[in-house]
Amino acid sequence: MSDDSTKNSDESLFKSEMTGVTPLKSDNKVKVRKKPTKTPRNQAHTEEDFNKLIDVFSDAEITEACPETLSFSRSGLQHNVLKKLRQGKQPIEHDLDLHGLTVIEARKALVAFLDECEIADIRHAIIVHGKGFRSKDKPVIKPMINRWLRATDRVLAFHSAQPKDGGTGAVYVLLKKVKAN
């Protein structure tokens, strides 16, 4: 038997066995959310948050001690919600990468990111701040993210990410639901 006849018989056998079978739908595609284009619902709220994030950056604030694992939650959150956040079991709807930015650039990017999340009704996000390996002595952006996220009322909780999502170089963030107008 030649190779062509074996190939043809194998194909015909396969096709006969597959008669009436429907292919499975592919569900392994990444769903990408586009950045919102609308303006924030409450511009005063955005200005207020921005003003809260504008600190006077002294050397003492930038070099403040920062724990390896960042964790924060407002009172009243259910234990199960916080547990899922810590374990990275919530779907990440939006992300922000602050690698290579200065403190001022990072602050502006964070404010814009929080606006995008509010506009798009995003509840679960991740912010990659890095571990500070390129900083001289200590991480610079990480302690500021810790401070800024605590300062804004839009953030209900945050926790350092699981290793698969960046570990202690990133935080999962739980944001408030946007009130319907």
Secondary structure by P-SEA (a helix, b strand, c coil): ccaaaaaaaaaaaaaaaaccccccccccbbbbbcccccccccaaaaaaaaaaacccccccccccccccbbbbbcccccaaaaaaaaacccccccccccccccaaaaaaaaaaaaaaaaaaccccccccccccccccccccaaaaaaaaaaacccccbbbbbccccccccbbbbbbcccccc
